Amino acid sequence: MIAPTRDFVVPLLAEARLAPSVHNIQPSRWRIDGDRLLLLGDPVRAIPVADPLARDWRLSHGAHFEGLSLALDFPRKSGGLF
């Protein structure tokens, strides 16, 4: 398997971060860790009063991950990178 370069990944993450989130709090953060991509939560962005079980907070992470999936698929569909 060939690991994607940082130059390839950073624009994808820029697109993925545009994903919507519940309560518009954008709780997700990406970190490049060697050859891994980590999706992390920012606990400072949690809203315990509106979301006491952090369900919406976790759903927002799923939307962020889906945004990355769409960003990865776009170049192929537009005749770009792949």
C-alpha positions, 0 to 999 in steps of 0.5 A: 500500500502506498501512503498518501503524501501530506500535500495530497491529504491537507487539501482533502482535510480542508474540504472535510472540515466544511462538513456541517455539525449539530448545533454548528459547533464543529467539534472535530479536529484532524491530526496527521500522525505519520501514515495515519489520519486521526479524527479527534474531538475537541471537548471544549466545543461540547454543549453539555446543557443542549447535548448532555449525552454527547450524542450530537457531538458524536454525530458531528464527528460522523458528518466530518468523516463523511465529508472526508469520504466525499472529498476523497471521491470527488477527484475521481468523479471529476476526472482529476487525480485518479 
